[in-house]
Amino acid sequence: MTAGLAFSAAPDGVKSIDLPDIKTELAAGAEKDKAEKFCSLCHSLDYITMQPKFSKAQWTGTVNKMIKTFGGPISDDDAKAIIDYLAGAYGTGK
């Protein structure tokens, strides 16, 4: 075992590892549950927490990119709620 990872090999020589289950906790705020639900469908919530403090316009662009470019299944109402949450919890406040 190295760095918390367990390595094993199947009889056919295929190797696999067991990764630890790491839960990223988002900041408290209205609509946090929607952000967790929809954002984690496609990527780790770490992608939210490691972003610089974006303006609301930048969070809007990011959420719209997730929907239009990557096909995120988010309604307009849910997108607005997520943008408001992200701008408040992880934004510049502007």
C-alpha positions in Angstrom: 0.0 0.0 0.0 1.4 3.4 -1.0 0.0 6.8 -0.1 -3.3 5.3 1.0 -3.9 3.4 -2.3 -4.4 -0.3 -2.4 -3.1 -2.1 -5.5 -4.2 -5.5 -6.7 -3.8 -7.6 -9.8 -6.5 -10.0 -11.2 -5.4 -13.4 -12.4 -5.4 -12.1 -16.0 -2.8 -9.5 -15.1 -5.2 -6.5 -15.1 -4.2 -4.1 -12.3 -6.6 -1.9 -10.4 -6.5 0.5 -7.5 -8.9 1.5 -4.8 -9.0 5.2 -4.3 -10.1 6.8 -1.1 -13.6 8.3 -1.0 -13.0 12.0 -0.5 -16.1 14.2 0.0 -15.7 17.9 -0.8 -17.9 20.1 1.4 -19.2 23.2 -0.3 -19.7 26.4 1.6 -23.1 27.0 3.3 -25.6 29.0 1.3 -29.0 29.0 -0.3 -29.1 26.5 -3.2 -25.9 24.7 -2.1 -27.8 21.4 -2.6 -28.6 22.2 -6.2 -24.9 23.1 -6.9 -23.8 19.8 -5.3 -26.4 17.8 -7.2 -25.9 19.2 -10.7 -22.2 20.1 -10.6 -21.2 16.7 -9.3 -22.9 14.9 -12.1 -19.9 15.7 -14.3 -17.0 16.6 -12.1 -15.6 16.7 -8.6 -16.8 19.5 -6.4 -13.1 20.4 -6.0 -13.4 22.2 -9.3 -15.6 24.7 -7.6 -13.6 25.2 -4.5 -10.2 25.7 -6.3 -11.5 28.4 -8.6 -10.4 32.0 -8.1 -13.1 34.3 -6.8 -15.1 34.9 -9.9 -17.5 37.8 -10.5 -21.2 36.9 -11.0 -20.6 37.4 -14.8 -17.8 34.9 -14.8 -19.8 32.3 -12.8 -22.6 32.9 -15.3 -20.2 32.2 -18.2 -18.9 29.1 -16.5 -22.3 27.6 -15.7 -23.5 28.4 -19.2 -20.4 26.7 -20.6 -21.2 23.6 -18.6 -24.7 23.5 -20.0 -24.2 24.6 -23.6 -20.7 23.1 -24.3 -20.6 20.0 -22.1 -24.4 19.2 -22.1 -25.1 19.7 -18.4 -28.8 18.8 -17.8 -29.6 22.0 -15.9 -32.8 24.0 -16.4 -32.7 27.8 -16.7 -34.2 28.2 -13.2 -31.7 25.8 -11.6 -28.8 27.5 -13.5 -29.8 30.9 -12.1 -30.0 29.5 -8.6 -26.6 27.8 -9.0 -25.0 31.0 -10.4 -26.4 33.0 -7.5 -25.0 30.4 -5.0 -21.6 30.3 -6.6 -21.4 34.1 -6.9 -22.2 34.4 -3.2 -20.2 31.6 -1.8 -17.2 31.6 -4.2 -17.4 34.9 -5.8 -16.3 38.5 -5.5 -19.7 39.6 -4.4 -20.1 41.6 -7.7 
